[in-house]
Amino acid sequence: MSIKTIMFHNLKSIPKPKDAVVFWNNNGAGFPKKIEIQNSINAFCNQTGIKSVWVSTKRCSPESAIREFKKLYQPLEFFAMTKRGTMYEEDSMQVFYIDASVGGIQ
C-alpha cells in the first residue's frame, strides 16, 4: 500500500504543490530541497498572527475541502498537507492561513 503526501498552498516561498511533494516524499536526491521546503513551511506556520482551522475531508475529497475553505475564509496565503493511499485517507486536515486583517489590508 502506497501512501502519498498531498500539499495545498499558495505560498511563493516553496515550489508548486506537486513539485514540493516530489521533494517531500524524497523521490530521488531531493533531501536538501526537502529541508528547504520544511523550513519555509515552519516559518509560515509559526509566524505571528497565523490562524489555523481544521477542515473535514470525511465525505469529500481534500481538493473539495480546500475549495470550500478558500470560499469561506478568503485567505491571502494558506498551507495544508494531508496523506492519501489506496486503503487510507485522513478524515481531516489542518489549514494554516493568513487573512486580510493579518496581511495589513483592513
Summary of the structure (lengths in Angstrom):
residues: 106
radius of gyration: 14.2
end to end distance: 47.3
largest distance: 47.3
contacts: 279
relative contact order: 0.23
helix: 33%
strand: 28%
